[in-house]
Every structure is written in C-alpha cells, then in structure tokens.
C-alpha cells in the first residue's frame, strides 16, 4: 500500500497514528469516523493518486473538508481529507471566485468583500464551500439570488477511476448537472468557479422574543411571509440554548422565539417592513442592523465550536394556521423549555429566486417548497440521543400533512435506505442521478454519506 502511495504529498495516516483522530474528526462530532486509511490531500495530484489506488484496490472512498455535514459515520475504506486545500482567487472583473476543495465560505469572503462582492453562503461561513454547494446550497440570501449550485460555472473533479475532468454547461453536461445538487455521487471536486454577488451591505440580524411568546410571533411571521418581495429573506426559530460558556450572553441558557432576516434592498424600506414583527410580541433583544456582508455570521449566530448533532428537514408546501398549531404543539412552549431535547427548530421562508429554474439545469429539487422545516438536537449522551430521535420523528410526523414529502440533501440528516435517500430528489431526478452514477462511478466506490446506488 505505502509503495503505491509514495507520490502523495500530504500525510498518509493509519489507525493508531498520532494524527489519526485529528484527520477523521469533523465539525459534527456525532459521526465517529473509522476509515482504514486517510489521505491528507494538499492538491489535485494527491486526489488523483488516491483515487487511482482506490479504484485499483476496489476500496470505497469518501471525502471530507470541514465535516459540517458529517451525519454518516465512515467505517473502513479511504477518507480523503481536503481541509489543507483552501486557496481562493477572486476575479473582480468577472465577479467570479475559483475555490479549492477545502475552503470555507469565510475564506471566500476574505477575498471578495474588499471588492464589494458577496457570496451565496449559508447561515455559517465556517462551512465548506464544496460540500455545501454539491448539495444545492441554501443561502442566507436564497430568496433574492437562488441556490448556490445555480451560480457555479465550472468544476474540476476527479472521478473514482482517477481521471481529472473539467466540466461546465458545455463540457460533460451530465457530470456538471449531477454535481450541482446531486451531492458527492460522481466524483471528488478539487475546485469550482462560481459567480459572486455585487453586494456590499445588508440589513440583517434577529428579533428575539421570550419562548413563551412563540405563538403571536410565529402567527404574525407566517402571515407576513405571504406577500414579501424577494429581497427579504427570513427564518422563524425556536431556540432552547444550554448554559454552555461557548454561548454568549445574554442568549446563554435562554428559551427564545426568534426571527432572523437579511434584506438586500433599501435600509429604510426594510426597517418599515419589520414593523409587524416588532409589534407581534414583546421584543427582548433586537440585533437587526445594517452591516457589511463580511459580518453575515452575526445574523444567525450559529455555533462556532464542534458538537455532536442530529439534524433533519422536511420541505413544506404551506404554513397555514393548522400547520402553525401543529408546529407549536410539537416544538412550542407546551413542549417545555429546558427539558425539550431539540436545540433548534426552525422554519425558513422559501420561494422567490429559490422557486425559479436554474439558467443551466441542475439536480436541485426544492423549488416547489414554500417553507423548509429543520430540527437540530445535540446528542450529549445515549438517553438524550433517544429523546432527540423521538422528538424529531414526532415533529416530522405532525408536519407531514403540510409537506411535499421531500427533503434537502444537505439537511436531510443521517440517510437511511434507498427509499429514504430518494426523498432528497424528485423521482425523475433520482433516476437520472443513478444513471449518471453508473457512468462515472459504476463500482459504487463513493458509497458513504447521502449517495445513491448506480442504476442497473
């Protein structure tokens, strides 16, 4: 094995090596990875060499950068760690960025915001660009600009046989299609080129009320979202925050009902739009302010430290009063404050640009959803893990009559059998993805995480 991999420039790590734990541990500590071998890739050549070896030895492969989406434990096989590949090049003339496999969104912001350009990142810029984008990428500014996958212009990707491909709308279009929303099914991306946004500042932040006031805030928000311009992006959340020192005051240990928002239009007009929310219930904390886009993490205040978490999502076609009641029955004040096992339960407003087809067809399948329901629980100990699972199941069951029956691949949580995995796509896209998988990964070496099986 070592002779075959002697041309790897990065570390080649085995179980028992001093750095093994650091190489396999991602942001989500709930997924305990135990691969037979880890390659710490430093560039494209390392990934090509690693995949040629894997193909020759019929070794299953997975790839990890930051591990934010590590919901599936990796057992045996080869793990390619791309965290060392963080180069970002911004072209202010073309408004594009070339982003390496392991770069985080904050690496991109550091290079583009000085030029008055922004990115389609999610609620935390600590997340990796590539994994997020391969799953479609649901941005903070999604209603205004669409999915992150929609804006990708090209990929450099190594397929499991060790072949390096350049793909775009005209070159191997099926491969290009599958990489935008099809997750990690057809290859290991070494870099991508994506469009940037001509945007310097947003009105953003959170309106926090006591958790006991969830009903008036949520009911008002649900009505408010019925007729909003696409420049307004918002999410309603129930937060039950533990008394951990990592959580800043005054949020630490609190039970909150919150609306987070990002408005890309005129600041004064945005402030006027917020009046119904601020009058719905007593506001305890209001962090809404005009901010440089580089400060976008201040909107959602996502955790910055790794933790063991279980997440799930359900796409919703409506948020009727009956849906609001069902949500509050499961996750509102009646469910308890400190003893309810889900750290965060939120409903994100979709529609707007998220409902429009991409200019170049891709595999993103959430365009018919009006809202997205997401739940996150912290798996602190086995009894808590069981409670999180039960609460998640009860919530999703209660909201199912208002759902589309599908999920988003990045927020799906731990994938189950083929039927469960297929819920991230329409039947037509799922079938096409399996056929494309047959072309580029016929031996199903990329089988970990939310992957599909090749079509027979």
C-alpha positions as CSV (number, residue, x, y, z in Angstrom):
1,X,0.0,0.0,0.0
2,X,2.7,2.5,1.0
3,X,4.7,1.9,-2.2
4,X,1.6,2.7,-4.3
5,X,1.0,5.9,-2.4
6,X,4.6,7.2,-2.2
7,X,3.8,10.1,-4.5
8,X,1.2,11.6,-2.2
9,X,2.5,15.0,-1.0
10,X,0.2,15.1,2.1
11,X,0.1,12.8,5.0
12,X,-0.9,9.2,4.7
13,X,-2.4,8.3,8.1
14,X,-3.4,4.9,9.5
15,X,-5.5,4.0,12.6
16,X,-3.2,4.3,15.7
17,X,-1.1,7.1,14.2
18,X,-0.9,10.2,16.5
19,X,-2.7,12.4,14.0
20,X,-5.4,9.9,13.0
21,X,-8.1,11.4,15.3
22,X,-7.5,14.9,14.1
23,X,-7.7,13.8,10.5
24,X,-11.0,12.0,10.8
25,X,-12.9,14.3,13.1
26,X,-15.3,16.8,11.5
27,X,-17.5,19.6,12.9
28,X,-20.3,17.2,13.7
29,X,-18.9,15.0,16.4
30,X,-21.9,12.6,16.2
31,X,-20.3,10.9,13.2
32,X,-17.3,8.9,14.5
33,X,-15.2,8.0,11.5
34,X,-13.0,4.9,11.5
35,X,-11.5,4.6,8.0
36,X,-8.7,2.2,7.2
37,X,-6.7,5.0,5.6
38,X,-6.7,8.7,5.5
39,X,-5.1,10.9,2.8
40,X,-4.5,14.5,3.8
41,X,-4.7,15.9,0.3
42,X,-2.6,19.0,-0.5
43,X,-3.7,19.4,-4.1
44,X,-5.3,17.8,-7.2
45,X,-2.4,15.4,-7.8
46,X,-2.9,13.8,-4.4
47,X,-6.6,13.2,-5.1
48,X,-5.8,11.7,-8.5
49,X,-3.3,9.4,-7.0
50,X,-5.5,8.4,-4.1
51,X,-8.5,7.6,-6.4
52,X,-6.4,5.6,-8.8
53,X,-5.2,3.5,-5.9
54,X,-8.8,3.1,-4.6
55,X,-10.0,2.1,-8.0
56,X,-7.2,-0.5,-8.4
57,X,-7.9,-2.0,-5.0
58,X,-11.7,-1.6,-5.1
59,X,-11.6,0.5,-1.9
60,X,-14.6,2.6,-1.0
61,X,-14.0,6.3,-0.7
62,X,-15.4,9.3,1.0
63,X,-14.2,12.9,1.2
64,X,-14.4,15.5,4.0
65,X,-13.4,19.1,4.3
66,X,-14.9,20.7,7.4
67,X,-17.3,17.9,8.4
68,X,-20.3,20.2,9.0
69,X,-22.4,17.7,7.0
70,X,-20.9,14.6,8.6
71,X,-24.1,12.9,9.5
72,X,-23.0,9.4,8.4
73,X,-20.1,7.6,10.2
74,X,-17.4,6.4,7.8
75,X,-16.3,2.8,8.5
76,X,-13.4,1.2,6.7
77,X,-12.3,2.4,3.3
78,X,-10.4,5.6,2.4
79,X,-11.1,9.0,3.7
80,X,-9.7,11.9,1.6
81,X,-9.3,15.0,3.8
82,X,-9.3,18.2,1.7
83,X,-9.0,20.6,4.6
84,X,-5.5,21.7,3.5
85,X,-6.8,22.9,0.1
86,X,-8.0,26.4,0.9
87,X,-6.9,28.6,-2.0
88,X,-9.4,31.2,-3.2
89,X,-8.9,33.5,-6.1
90,X,-11.4,36.3,-6.7
91,X,-11.7,38.0,-10.1
92,X,-13.4,41.3,-9.5
93,X,-13.8,42.0,-13.3
94,X,-15.8,38.8,-14.0
95,X,-17.3,38.7,-10.5
96,X,-16.2,35.1,-10.0
97,X,-14.2,33.1,-7.5
98,X,-12.1,30.0,-8.0
99,X,-12.4,28.0,-4.8
100,X,-10.3,24.9,-3.8
101,X,-11.8,21.8,-2.3
102,X,-11.3,22.5,1.4
103,X,-12.0,26.3,1.5
104,X,-14.6,27.6,3.9
105,X,-17.0,30.4,2.9
106,X,-15.2,32.7,5.3
107,X,-12.0,32.2,3.2
108,X,-14.0,33.4,0.1
109,X,-15.5,36.4,1.9
110,X,-12.0,37.5,2.9
111,X,-11.0,37.8,-0.7
112,X,-14.2,39.1,-2.3
113,X,-15.8,41.5,0.2
114,X,-13.0,44.1,-0.2
115,X,-14.2,44.4,-3.8
116,X,-17.8,44.9,-2.8
117,X,-18.7,41.4,-3.7
118,X,-20.6,38.8,-1.6
119,X,-21.2,35.0,-1.7
120,X,-24.2,32.7,-1.5
121,X,-23.1,31.1,1.8
122,X,-25.4,29.5,4.4
123,X,-26.0,30.6,7.9
124,X,-22.4,29.9,9.0
125,X,-19.4,30.9,7.0
126,X,-17.4,28.2,8.8
127,X,-19.0,25.6,6.5
128,X,-17.0,24.3,3.5
129,X,-17.9,25.7,0.1
130,X,-17.7,22.5,-2.0
131,X,-19.8,20.1,0.1
132,X,-22.4,22.8,0.7
133,X,-22.7,23.6,-3.0
134,X,-22.8,19.9,-4.1
135,X,-25.9,19.6,-2.0
136,X,-27.5,22.6,-3.7
137,X,-26.5,25.2,-1.0
138,X,-29.4,27.0,0.7
139,X,-28.1,30.6,1.2
140,X,-28.9,33.3,3.7
141,X,-29.9,35.3,0.6
142,X,-31.6,32.5,-1.3
143,X,-34.9,34.2,-1.9
144,X,-33.0,37.0,-3.6
145,X,-30.5,35.1,-5.6
146,X,-31.3,31.4,-5.6
147,X,-29.3,28.3,-4.7
148,X,-25.5,28.3,-4.6
149,X,-25.4,25.4,-7.1
150,X,-27.2,27.6,-9.6
151,X,-24.3,30.0,-9.8
152,X,-21.5,27.5,-10.4
153,X,-19.8,28.0,-13.7
154,X,-17.4,25.0,-13.7
155,X,-15.8,22.3,-11.7
156,X,-12.5,20.4,-11.7
157,X,-13.4,17.0,-10.4
158,X,-11.7,13.6,-10.2
159,X,-13.9,10.6,-10.9
160,X,-13.4,7.4,-8.9
161,X,-11.2,5.9,-11.6
162,X,-8.7,8.6,-11.0
163,X,-9.5,10.7,-14.1
164,X,-9.4,14.5,-13.8
165,X,-12.3,16.3,-15.6
166,X,-13.1,19.9,-16.3
167,X,-16.9,20.2,-16.6
168,X,-19.2,23.1,-17.3
169,X,-22.5,23.7,-19.2
170,X,-20.9,22.6,-22.5
171,X,-18.4,20.0,-21.4
172,X,-19.7,16.7,-20.0
173,X,-23.1,18.4,-19.1
174,X,-24.4,15.3,-17.3
175,X,-21.5,15.4,-14.9
176,X,-22.0,19.2,-14.5
177,X,-25.7,18.6,-13.8
178,X,-25.1,15.9,-11.2
179,X,-22.5,17.9,-9.3
180,X,-25.0,20.7,-8.7
181,X,-27.4,19.3,-6.2
182,X,-26.6,15.6,-6.5
183,X,-24.1,15.7,-3.6
184,X,-21.0,13.5,-3.7
185,X,-22.2,10.8,-6.0
186,X,-19.9,11.1,-9.1
187,X,-16.5,12.4,-8.1
188,X,-14.2,14.3,-5.8
189,X,-14.3,18.0,-6.6
190,X,-10.8,19.7,-6.4
191,X,-12.1,23.2,-7.2
192,X,-15.0,25.1,-8.6
193,X,-15.7,28.5,-10.2
194,X,-18.8,30.4,-9.0
195,X,-20.4,33.7,-9.6
196,X,-20.2,36.4,-6.9
197,X,-22.8,39.0,-6.0
198,X,-22.5,42.7,-6.5
199,X,-23.5,43.4,-2.9
200,X,-21.6,45.2,0.0
201,X,-24.1,45.7,2.8
202,X,-27.4,44.1,4.0
203,X,-29.9,44.8,6.7
204,X,-29.7,41.8,8.9
205,X,-30.0,40.3,12.4
206,X,-32.5,38.7,14.7
207,X,-35.7,39.7,16.6
208,X,-35.8,37.7,19.8
209,X,-38.9,37.3,22.0
210,X,-39.3,35.0,25.0
211,X,-40.1,31.4,24.0
212,X,-43.4,31.7,25.8
213,X,-44.4,34.3,23.1
214,X,-43.8,32.0,20.2
215,X,-47.5,31.8,19.1
216,X,-48.0,35.5,18.3
217,X,-44.6,35.9,16.8
218,X,-44.9,32.8,14.6
219,X,-48.5,33.5,13.6
220,X,-47.5,37.1,12.6
221,X,-44.5,35.9,10.7
222,X,-46.5,33.2,8.8
223,X,-49.0,35.9,7.6
224,X,-46.1,38.4,7.0
225,X,-44.4,36.0,4.6
226,X,-47.4,35.6,2.4
227,X,-46.6,38.8,0.4
228,X,-43.0,39.7,0.6
229,X,-40.6,40.9,-2.0
230,X,-37.7,38.6,-2.8
231,X,-35.2,41.0,-1.3
232,X,-36.5,39.8,2.2
233,X,-35.0,36.5,3.5
234,X,-36.2,35.3,6.9
235,X,-36.5,32.3,9.2
236,X,-38.5,31.6,12.4
237,X,-36.8,29.6,15.1
238,X,-37.4,28.1,18.5
239,X,-34.2,28.1,20.4
240,X,-33.5,26.2,23.7
241,X,-29.9,27.1,24.4
242,X,-27.9,25.2,27.0
243,X,-25.9,27.1,29.7
244,X,-22.6,26.4,27.9
245,X,-19.9,29.0,28.2
246,X,-19.4,28.9,24.4
247,X,-22.8,30.6,24.0
248,X,-22.5,34.3,24.5
249,X,-24.6,36.3,27.0
250,X,-27.4,37.2,27.0
251,X,-28.5,34.2,24.9
252,X,-26.9,31.5,27.1
253,X,-29.4,29.2,28.7
254,X,-32.3,31.0,27.2
255,X,-35.6,29.9,25.7
256,X,-36.2,32.0,22.6
257,X,-38.6,32.6,19.8
258,X,-36.7,34.3,17.0
259,X,-37.0,35.7,13.5
260,X,-33.7,36.1,11.6
261,X,-33.6,38.1,8.5
262,X,-31.5,39.5,5.7
263,X,-32.8,42.3,3.5
264,X,-30.9,43.4,0.4
265,X,-33.0,46.4,-0.5
266,X,-33.1,50.0,0.8
267,X,-32.5,50.0,4.5
268,X,-35.3,52.4,5.4
269,X,-37.8,50.3,3.4
270,X,-36.6,47.1,5.1
271,X,-37.0,48.6,8.6
272,X,-40.6,49.6,7.7
273,X,-41.3,46.0,6.6
274,X,-40.2,44.7,10.0
275,X,-42.8,46.7,12.0
276,X,-45.4,43.9,12.3
277,X,-42.8,41.5,13.7
278,X,-41.6,44.0,16.2
279,X,-45.2,44.6,17.3
280,X,-46.3,41.0,17.4
281,X,-44.9,40.3,20.9
282,X,-42.6,42.0,23.5
283,X,-39.1,42.1,21.9
284,X,-36.3,41.1,24.4
285,X,-33.3,41.5,22.0
286,X,-33.2,43.1,18.6
287,X,-29.9,42.7,16.7
288,X,-31.1,43.9,13.3
289,X,-28.7,46.5,11.8
290,X,-27.2,47.5,8.6
291,X,-23.9,45.5,8.2
292,X,-21.1,44.8,5.9
293,X,-21.7,41.4,4.3
294,X,-18.4,40.3,5.8
295,X,-20.3,40.3,9.1
296,X,-23.0,37.9,7.9
297,X,-22.4,35.4,10.7
298,X,-24.0,37.9,13.1
299,X,-27.4,37.2,11.6
300,X,-27.9,33.6,12.7
301,X,-25.1,33.3,15.3
302,X,-24.5,29.6,14.6
303,X,-22.3,27.7,16.9
304,X,-18.6,28.0,16.1
305,X,-17.4,25.0,18.1
306,X,-17.8,21.4,17.0
307,X,-20.6,19.5,18.7
308,X,-22.4,16.1,18.3
309,X,-25.7,16.9,16.5
310,X,-28.6,15.2,14.8
311,X,-30.4,17.2,12.1
312,X,-33.4,16.6,9.8
313,X,-35.5,18.6,7.4
314,X,-38.9,18.5,5.7
315,X,-39.9,20.7,2.8
316,X,-43.3,22.3,3.4
317,X,-45.8,23.4,0.7
318,X,-47.8,25.6,3.1
319,X,-47.8,27.3,6.5
320,X,-51.5,27.5,7.3
321,X,-52.9,28.2,10.8
322,X,-53.3,24.5,11.2
323,X,-49.6,24.0,10.3
324,X,-48.6,26.7,12.8
325,X,-50.7,24.9,15.5
326,X,-49.1,21.6,14.7
327,X,-45.6,23.1,14.9
328,X,-46.3,24.8,18.2
329,X,-47.8,21.6,19.7
330,X,-44.6,19.8,19.0
331,X,-41.9,22.5,19.4
332,X,-43.6,25.5,21.1
333,X,-43.8,26.4,24.8
334,X,-46.2,23.5,25.5
335,X,-43.3,21.1,24.7
336,X,-41.2,22.5,27.6
337,X,-38.3,24.8,27.8
338,X,-35.1,23.3,29.2
339,X,-36.3,19.7,29.1
340,X,-37.2,19.6,25.4
341,X,-34.4,17.8,23.5
342,X,-34.2,19.8,20.3
343,X,-31.7,22.7,20.5
344,X,-33.2,24.4,17.5
345,X,-36.4,24.0,15.4
346,X,-36.8,26.5,12.6
347,X,-39.0,27.2,9.6
348,X,-37.3,29.0,6.7
349,X,-39.2,31.0,4.1
350,X,-38.5,29.7,0.6
351,X,-39.9,30.9,-2.7
352,X,-38.6,34.0,-4.6
353,X,-35.5,33.1,-6.6
354,X,-35.4,29.7,-4.9
355,X,-38.5,28.8,-6.9
356,X,-37.1,29.7,-10.3
357,X,-35.4,27.2,-12.5
358,X,-31.6,27.5,-12.8
359,X,-30.3,29.0,-16.0
360,X,-28.5,25.8,-16.6
361,X,-30.5,22.7,-15.4
362,X,-29.2,21.1,-12.2
363,X,-30.3,18.5,-9.7
364,X,-31.7,20.8,-7.0
365,X,-35.2,19.7,-6.2
366,X,-36.6,22.0,-3.6
367,X,-38.1,24.7,-5.9
368,X,-41.7,23.8,-5.2
369,X,-41.4,24.3,-1.4
370,X,-42.8,27.4,0.2
371,X,-41.0,26.7,3.5
372,X,-38.4,24.4,5.0
373,X,-38.6,22.8,8.4
374,X,-35.3,22.0,10.1
375,X,-34.6,20.5,13.5
376,X,-31.3,20.1,15.3
377,X,-30.7,18.2,18.5
378,X,-27.4,17.8,20.5
379,X,-26.5,14.1,21.2
380,X,-24.9,14.7,24.6
381,X,-25.4,11.1,25.9
382,X,-27.3,8.0,24.9
383,X,-30.6,8.9,26.7
384,X,-30.5,12.3,25.1
385,X,-29.9,10.8,21.7
386,X,-33.0,8.7,22.0
387,X,-35.0,11.7,23.1
388,X,-33.8,13.7,20.2
389,X,-34.8,10.9,17.8
390,X,-38.3,10.7,19.3
391,X,-38.8,14.4,19.2
392,X,-37.6,14.7,15.6
393,X,-39.8,11.9,14.5
394,X,-42.9,13.3,16.2
395,X,-42.3,16.8,14.7
396,X,-41.9,15.5,11.2
397,X,-44.9,13.3,11.5
398,X,-47.0,16.2,12.8
399,X,-45.9,18.4,9.9
400,X,-46.1,15.7,7.2
401,X,-49.7,16.7,6.1
402,X,-48.3,20.1,5.2
403,X,-45.2,18.8,3.4
404,X,-44.1,17.9,-0.1
405,X,-42.7,14.5,1.1
406,X,-39.2,15.5,0.3
407,X,-36.1,16.9,2.0
408,X,-32.9,18.8,1.1
409,X,-29.9,16.6,0.8
410,X,-27.6,18.8,2.9
411,X,-30.1,19.0,5.8
412,X,-31.6,15.5,5.5
413,X,-29.7,14.1,8.4
414,X,-28.4,10.5,8.6
415,X,-29.6,8.8,5.4
416,X,-31.5,5.6,5.7
417,X,-32.3,3.0,2.9
418,X,-32.6,3.9,-0.8
419,X,-36.3,5.0,-0.3
420,X,-35.3,7.4,2.4
421,X,-32.3,8.8,0.4
422,X,-34.5,9.3,-2.6
423,X,-36.6,11.8,-0.7
424,X,-34.0,14.5,-1.5
425,X,-34.9,14.5,-5.2
426,X,-37.9,14.1,-7.4
427,X,-38.3,10.6,-8.9
428,X,-37.1,11.8,-12.3
429,X,-34.0,13.5,-10.9
430,X,-33.3,10.5,-8.7
431,X,-33.4,8.1,-11.6
432,X,-31.2,10.4,-13.7
433,X,-28.7,10.7,-10.9
434,X,-28.5,6.9,-10.6
435,X,-27.8,6.7,-14.4
436,X,-25.1,9.3,-14.2
437,X,-23.6,7.5,-11.2
438,X,-23.5,4.4,-13.4
439,X,-21.4,6.3,-15.9
440,X,-18.9,7.9,-13.6
441,X,-18.9,5.5,-10.6
442,X,-20.1,2.1,-11.8
443,X,-18.3,0.3,-9.0
444,X,-20.0,2.5,-6.4
445,X,-16.8,3.5,-4.7
446,X,-18.3,6.7,-3.5
447,X,-20.9,5.0,-1.2
448,X,-20.7,6.8,2.1
449,X,-22.9,9.7,3.1
450,X,-26.0,10.6,1.2
451,X,-25.2,8.8,-2.0
452,X,-27.3,6.7,-4.4
453,X,-26.6,3.3,-6.0
454,X,-25.8,3.0,-9.7
455,X,-28.6,2.1,-12.0
456,X,-28.5,-1.5,-13.1
